[in-house]
Amino acid sequence: MPGIDNSPKIFTPNNLHDLLSLASEYPDSLLFAGGTSIMQKWSKPEFELPEYIIDCGKIEDLKKIKRTERYLEVGALVPLSKIIGIGIHVIPKGLYQAVSLTAIPTIRQLATIGGNIYIGSPYSGILTVLYAMDSFLELRSFQKSMWVSLSELIIKTEKQRNLIPPGYILTRIRIPLGNWNHQIFKKIARKKSQAHGSLTFCGLAKTSKGILTDIRLCFGSLGNHLFRHRGFEAGMLGRKLPFNTKSIDTMISQLNQLLHPITDRYSTSEYRKTTSMRLVQWFLEELGRILI
Ligand SMILES: Cc1cc2nc3c(=O)[nH]c(=O)nc-3n(C[C@H](O)[C@H](O)[C@H](O)COP(=O)(O)OP(=O)(O)OC[C@H]3O[C@@H](n4cnc5c(N)ncnc54)[C@H](O)[C@@H]3O)c2cc1C
């Protein structure tokens, strides 16, 4: 007796219009971008084989990178290796560093930036930087297209998983360049290529005539959500650099009150908190040295 074939039906659209049309016709289909996360789940017994898969591999429209004076725009299907390939002089330094410290080269050839954002991991270094840079995401369905702020999605999404609302496909990421005078990304993990670690941190700062005019401090791996506190950032604006020891101490003790990291199998709450405060202290001291 012939067996029942329950292998998924695979669609391979050639362009964005066909992708959106298929996604609308088969709303329960699984979108396959680079497949790195899907293949990890596929090997687990609880993985339910989808009825339909939409393979996005041929959609060249979503594999483009464009830079203007004000922003960098990256197609959702751009593999991480391509972002690094463009180079540190074109890509914001913090983003370049975060992408370079994501996974290993063979995975980065496949893994897309859109897939990383969709997963929404609070451990993601890429998300830590995109959140600090106030990035925007273009979401599309067959009927609708909109730009939404990544911050809004991060704040709204419970447990910060599956950031893209159902029925939408992430098509482009717009990253304001911001003309930062100083930007850094740090990842603290046992192995730099590890998806989960103790901490990710992005610090951005802008100065004019020795005055701090903008600052962003964003942390990943502290809990269910990435951490950024706009009030804490705003409290530093308009101050003259370098900060003296007393004002740095005051800021660090304020941060101490705001941070409530978790303990998990990758790190302890105490270690995460101490390391976060040390990194911010170092960043603030650096500002004084670099920017005056
Ligand atoms: C060995 C390994 C190491 C890793 N290390 C790190 C690390 O150090 N740091 C880190 O942050 N991450 C890490 N990751 C995660 C990695 O970045 C993601 O697996 C990858 O970016 C997902 O992209 P993808 O194209 O492979 O997505 P896929 O596996 O194809 O898809 C993942 C999910 O996203 C959905 N999706 C994909 N694209 C879109 C889109 N455009 N619109 C809507 N939904 C979409 C898919 O439907 C699916 O549900 C690691 C992964 C592996 C396998």
The ligand as an SDF file (V2000), in Angstrom:
LIG
                    3D

 53 58  0  0  0  0  0  0  0  0999 V2000
   25.4150   27.6670   15.6230 C   0  0  0  0  0  0  0  0  0  0  0  0
   24.6630   28.9600   15.7650 C   0  0  0  0  0  0  0  0  0  0  0  0
   25.2640   30.0060   16.4760 C   0  0  0  0  0  0  0  0  0  0  0  0
   24.5680   31.2050   16.6510 C   0  0  0  0  0  0  0  0  0  0  0  0
   25.1760   32.2150   17.3400 N   0  0  0  0  0  0  0  0  0  0  0  0
   24.5010   33.3890   17.5140 C   0  0  0  0  0  0  0  0  0  0  0  0
   25.1010   34.4640   18.2410 C   0  0  0  0  0  0  0  0  0  0  0  0
   26.2480   34.4180   18.6680 O   0  0  0  0  0  0  0  0  0  0  0  0
   24.3470   35.5860   18.4380 N   0  0  0  0  0  0  0  0  0  0  0  0
   23.0900   35.7050   17.9270 C   0  0  0  0  0  0  0  0  0  0  0  0
   22.4450   36.7370   18.1090 O   0  0  0  0  0  0  0  0  0  0  0  0
   22.5120   34.6990   17.2260 N   0  0  0  0  0  0  0  0  0  0  0  0
   23.1860   33.5580   17.0110 C   0  0  0  0  0  0  0  0  0  0  0  0
   22.6020   32.5490   16.3120 N   0  0  0  0  0  0  0  0  0  0  0  0
   21.2670   32.7640   15.7630 C   0  0  0  0  0  0  0  0  0  0  0  0
   21.3490   33.1980   14.3020 C   0  0  0  0  0  0  0  0  0  0  0  0
   21.7400   34.5510   14.2250 O   0  0  0  0  0  0  0  0  0  0  0  0
   19.9660   32.9780   13.7050 C   0  0  0  0  0  0  0  0  0  0  0  0
   19.7600   31.5520   13.6570 O   0  0  0  0  0  0  0  0  0  0  0  0
   19.8510   33.5210   12.2980 C   0  0  0  0  0  0  0  0  0  0  0  0
   20.1650   34.8920   12.1910 O   0  0  0  0  0  0  0  0  0  0  0  0
   18.4200   33.3120   11.8210 C   0  0  0  0  0  0  0  0  0  0  0  0
   18.3650   33.7220   10.4810 O   0  0  0  0  0  0  0  0  0  0  0  0
   17.9660   32.6760    9.3410 P   0  0  0  0  0  0  0  0  0  0  0  0
   17.9850   33.4350    8.0690 O   0  0  0  0  0  0  0  0  0  0  0  0
   18.8020   31.4480    9.3700 O   0  0  0  0  0  0  0  0  0  0  0  0
   16.4730   32.3690    9.8070 O   0  0  0  0  0  0  0  0  0  0  0  0
   15.6090   31.0510    9.5770 P   0  0  0  0  0  0  0  0  0  0  0  0
   16.1650   29.9160   10.3680 O   0  0  0  0  0  0  0  0  0  0  0  0
   15.3700   30.8220    8.1180 O   0  0  0  0  0  0  0  0  0  0  0  0
   14.2420   31.5540   10.2240 O   0  0  0  0  0  0  0  0  0  0  0  0
   14.1190   31.7650   11.6200 C   0  0  0  0  0  0  0  0  0  0  0  0
   12.6930   32.2560   11.9230 C   0  0  0  0  0  0  0  0  0  0  0  0
   12.5420   33.5800   11.4380 O   0  0  0  0  0  0  0  0  0  0  0  0
   11.4600   33.6700   10.5150 C   0  0  0  0  0  0  0  0  0  0  0  0
   11.8720   34.6600    9.5250 N   0  0  0  0  0  0  0  0  0  0  0  0
   13.0750   34.6820    8.8820 C   0  0  0  0  0  0  0  0  0  0  0  0
   13.1490   35.7740    8.0940 N   0  0  0  0  0  0  0  0  0  0  0  0
   11.9850   36.4460    8.2440 C   0  0  0  0  0  0  0  0  0  0  0  0
   11.4680   37.6630    7.6940 C   0  0  0  0  0  0  0  0  0  0  0  0
   12.1770   38.3860    6.8220 N   0  0  0  0  0  0  0  0  0  0  0  0
   10.2250   38.0680    8.0480 N   0  0  0  0  0  0  0  0  0  0  0  0
    9.4890   37.3170    8.9410 C   0  0  0  0  0  0  0  0  0  0  0  0
    9.9350   36.1750    9.4930 N   0  0  0  0  0  0  0  0  0  0  0  0
   11.1780   35.7390    9.1570 C   0  0  0  0  0  0  0  0  0  0  0  0
   11.3170   32.2630    9.9580 C   0  0  0  0  0  0  0  0  0  0  0  0
   10.0210   32.0110    9.4620 O   0  0  0  0  0  0  0  0  0  0  0  0
   11.6270   31.4240   11.1980 C   0  0  0  0  0  0  0  0  0  0  0  0
   10.4980   31.3350   12.0210 O   0  0  0  0  0  0  0  0  0  0  0  0
   23.2720   31.3550   16.0920 C   0  0  0  0  0  0  0  0  0  0  0  0
   22.6890   30.3170   15.3580 C   0  0  0  0  0  0  0  0  0  0  0  0
   23.3630   29.1340   15.1860 C   0  0  0  0  0  0  0  0  0  0  0  0
   22.7320   28.0270   14.3800 C   0  0  0  0  0  0  0  0  0  0  0  0
  1  2  1  0
  2  3  1  0
  2 52  2  0
  3  4  2  0
  4  5  1  0
  4 50  1  0
  5  6  2  0
  6  7  1  0
  6 13  1  0
  7  8  2  0
  7  9  1  0
  9 10  1  0
 10 11  2  0
 10 12  1  0
 12 13  2  0
 13 14  1  0
 14 15  1  0
 14 50  1  0
 15 16  1  0
 16 17  1  0
 16 18  1  0
 18 19  1  0
 18 20  1  0
 20 21  1  0
 20 22  1  0
 22 23  1  0
 23 24  1  0
 24 25  2  0
 24 26  1  0
 24 27  1  0
 27 28  1  0
 28 29  2  0
 28 30  1  0
 28 31  1  0
 31 32  1  0
 32 33  1  0
 33 34  1  0
 33 48  1  0
 34 35  1  0
 35 36  1  0
 35 46  1  0
 36 37  1  0
 36 45  1  0
 37 38  2  0
 38 39  1  0
 39 40  1  0
 39 45  2  0
 40 41  1  0
 40 42  2  0
 42 43  1  0
 43 44  2  0
 44 45  1  0
 46 47  1  0
 46 48  1  0
 48 49  1  0
 50 51  2  0
 51 52  1  0
 52 53  1  0
M  END
$$$$
